[in-house]
Amino acid sequence: MRQAEPERPEDEPSAASAISAALGGAARRAGLDPATSASTGHVVWAAMGGVRGIFESVVPLVVFLVSLTVWRDQLWLAVVCSVGAAAVFTLIRLAQRQSPSAALGGLIAVGVAGALVLFTGRAEDNFIPGFVTNILYGSAFLISALARWSLIGLAVGFLMDEGTAWRRDRRKRRAFRWLAIMWAALFFGRFAVQFPMWLAGVDVQTLGMVKLVMGIPLFAPLVAVTWLSVRALYPRAGGGARADTPTA
């Protein structure tokens, strides 16, 4: 009986290939390429964007919370200060001719949240975009895991030049599925904790602190777990060589 030929890139579903390329490209730009020999600490630090990346993700919210504490009846001023902080980071990147994508994304998110706050007149509505983001990201990771097309696997397949061949390897398929579930749990966990607090009318400063605690402190360890898991699946990647695709 003739054996099936190995899966070629041109045989892959076009949608899967496009998603794989997009995810893999984003991971590579973030310094998450398992084909490199970077240390786990370096990878986690790169994924967070270093000191600048941490400041860009944390400072706008901190400024918003502090401004509300100082000027309790000046909601518009807290929004202006928050958006202004995000804008400064974007302008600095542009002035230094660096990629403004991360800072620009943060600016847009802060701007949308600020616009919603001004529209409703409720400071706590600053967190609504974050709720939506967590639901969307969590759903995407969970659906990909349940459908056996893990987003983690798609990204790694692109980076390791094996396309979707990882789906024929039970060990990889299982690992990527559980990694996707872990990422889904992170996003759903944030929503499960913060949304009830928002509904209960918990003060903005407390909710903001919870959001900060459930941000980078949870994101960084999961990046490390993901990186170490992928490197274990591709032990030759650290030496700069691409791992051969194992048979099923």
ABEGO torsion letter per residue (X at the ends): XBBBBBBBAAABBAAAAAAAAAAAAAAAAAGBBAABABBAAAAAAAAAGEAAAAAAAAAAAAAAAAAAAABAABAAAAAAAAAAAAAAAAAAAAAAGBBAAAAAAAAAAAAAAAAAAAAAGBAAAAAAAAAAAAAAAAAAAAAAAAAGBBAAAAAAAAAAGAEAAAAABAAAAAAAAAAAAAAAAAAAAAAAAAAAAAAAGBBAAAAAAAAAAABAAAAAAAAAAAAAAAAAABAAAAAGBBBBBBBX
